[in-house]
């Protein structure tokens, strides 16, 4: 099994700036890695703000922002693709697409 990483962001202005820095930092790493379809970052609303999930191939950016390893079980979670190839949803969550 592959390891996912996550970081919790609250709804403050500094958290919004962190989210923008994550998106800005993703692009050069994504392009440098050859634009892998399974390298993506997703978000999900949380009680206090937003949870940012980094796919296993996005490990370097996850580490850069201090993300911790997390459970890769996303059943019944409202995930939105933040950055990455739109096809990553099909690759990373084939069971969700099949429904």
C-alpha positions as CSV (number, residue, x, y, z in Angstrom):
1,X,0.0,0.0,0.0
2,X,1.2,3.5,-0.7
3,X,1.3,6.3,1.8
4,X,-0.7,9.5,1.6
5,X,0.1,12.6,3.5
6,X,-2.1,15.4,4.8
7,X,-2.0,18.7,6.5
8,X,-4.8,20.6,8.3
9,X,-5.3,24.3,7.5
10,X,-7.6,26.6,9.4
11,X,-9.7,29.3,7.7
12,X,-7.2,32.1,8.5
13,X,-5.5,34.4,6.0
14,X,-2.2,32.7,6.6
15,X,-3.7,29.3,5.9
16,X,-5.0,30.6,2.5
17,X,-1.5,31.9,1.8
18,X,-0.1,28.5,2.7
19,X,-2.6,26.8,0.3
20,X,-1.4,29.2,-2.5
21,X,2.2,28.4,-1.7
22,X,1.4,24.6,-1.9
23,X,-0.2,25.1,-5.3
24,X,2.7,27.3,-6.5
25,X,5.3,24.8,-5.3
26,X,3.5,21.8,-6.9
27,X,3.8,23.0,-10.5
28,X,7.6,22.9,-10.9
29,X,7.9,19.5,-9.1
30,X,5.0,18.1,-11.2
31,X,6.6,19.3,-14.5
32,X,10.1,18.2,-13.3
33,X,8.7,14.7,-12.6
34,X,7.3,14.4,-16.1
35,X,3.7,15.3,-15.2
36,X,2.8,11.9,-13.7
37,X,-1.0,11.3,-13.7
38,X,-0.9,10.0,-10.2
39,X,0.8,13.0,-8.7
40,X,-1.9,15.2,-7.3
41,X,-3.1,17.2,-4.3
42,X,-6.7,17.1,-3.1
43,X,-8.7,19.1,-0.5
44,X,-11.5,18.2,1.8
45,X,-13.5,20.5,4.1
46,X,-12.8,19.9,7.8
47,X,-14.4,21.2,11.0
48,X,-12.0,24.0,11.3
49,X,-11.0,24.7,7.7
50,X,-9.5,22.4,5.1
51,X,-7.5,19.2,5.0
52,X,-5.0,19.0,2.2
53,X,-4.2,15.5,0.9
54,X,-1.0,14.7,-1.0
55,X,-0.9,11.6,-3.2
56,X,2.1,9.3,-2.7
57,X,3.8,10.8,-5.7
58,X,3.5,14.3,-4.2
59,X,5.7,13.2,-1.3
60,X,8.4,15.9,-1.8
61,X,5.9,18.8,-1.7
62,X,4.1,17.1,1.3
63,X,7.4,17.0,3.2
64,X,8.1,20.6,2.3
65,X,4.9,21.8,4.0
66,X,5.2,19.5,7.0
67,X,2.5,17.1,6.1
68,X,2.1,13.9,8.1
69,X,1.3,10.4,6.8
70,X,-2.4,9.6,7.0
71,X,-4.9,6.9,6.3
72,X,-5.5,6.5,2.6
73,X,-9.1,5.5,3.0
74,X,-11.2,8.2,1.5
75,X,-14.6,6.5,1.6
76,X,-17.5,9.0,2.0
77,X,-15.1,12.0,1.9
78,X,-15.8,15.1,-0.1
79,X,-12.5,15.4,-2.1
80,X,-11.7,18.1,-4.7
81,X,-8.7,18.1,-6.9
82,X,-6.6,21.1,-6.1
83,X,-3.7,20.6,-8.5
84,X,-2.7,17.8,-10.8
85,X,-4.0,16.0,-13.9
86,X,-7.8,15.6,-13.8
87,X,-7.3,12.0,-14.8
88,X,-5.6,11.4,-11.4
89,X,-9.1,10.9,-10.0
90,X,-9.6,7.8,-12.2
91,X,-6.1,6.5,-11.4
92,X,-6.1,7.1,-7.7
93,X,-9.8,6.4,-7.0
94,X,-10.9,3.8,-9.5
95,X,-13.6,2.5,-7.1
96,X,-15.2,6.0,-7.0
97,X,-15.3,6.3,-10.8
98,X,-16.8,2.9,-11.2
99,X,-19.9,3.8,-9.2
